[in-house]
Amino acid sequence: MKKLKLKYPIMLEGVELKEISIRRPKARDLRDMESAGTDVEKSISMISALGGMPPDAVDDLDVADFTAASNLVAKMMGE
């Protein structure tokens, strides 16, 4: 599990979220991602699943934090 410190914290269920813990993907995560649609929707799906947060919370991420989370997930998938 990797921790990603958010440059721009968000509110999640009334609590300020300053970092996300992202677990390594499993094969089932890849299968679920494939049905998500566009590349952005697939990234949102993976960050949501691997970060244990609802898709709406991922939608609230600043683009810099979303990109960093997407890059971290991609790196984990490439290892």
N, C-alpha and C positions, 0 to 999 in steps of 0.2 A: 504494500500500500504506500502510495506517495502522497505527500501533502503539498497543496498548491496555495500559497498565500495570495489572497486577492488584493489587487491594487485599489480596487473600488468595492468595498464590502457592500453586501446586500442585506435586506431584511428577510428572514425566513421564519414564519410563524411567530412574529413578534420579537425575534432575537437577531442581533446583528451577526451575520456570518462573515468572518474575516479570512477563513481558509476552507478549502475543500479537501477531503481525503478521498483519493481515487484509487480503487482497487484494480488489480490486473484483470483484463477481460477473459472471459471463458467462451467456449465455442457457442453456447446458447446466446450469449450477448451479440455475437456476430449474426446469428440467425435472426434474432429479434430486430437488429439494426437494418437488415436488408429490406424489411417491410415498411420502413419509416418514410420513404419517399425521396426528397431531394437530398443533396449532400449536406446541407445545413441541418435539415431535419434528422438525418442520420447522426450527425455530430451531437445534436441536442439529445437524441435518444441514448447515445452511448455515455455522454457525460451524466445524464440523469441516472441511468442504471448503475454506472460504476461509481458515481459519487453519492448514491443513496439520497437523491433529492428529486423533487417533482419537476417535470418539464417546465412548469411555469417559473420555477426558481431559476432554471438555466436561462430562460428567456430574459430574466432580469439582469443577468450578468453584463457588465460593460464589455464592449467588443474586445478590448485588450485582454481581459480575464477569460472571455470565451475562447479567444485564439490560443492563449496559453494552455487552457484546459484541453482544447482540441489537439494541440501539438503534443501534450503529455500522453494523451490516449494513443495517438498515432505512434509515438515512440514505444509505448508499451506493446503495441500490436506488432511492431517490427523486431522486437527482441526475441 
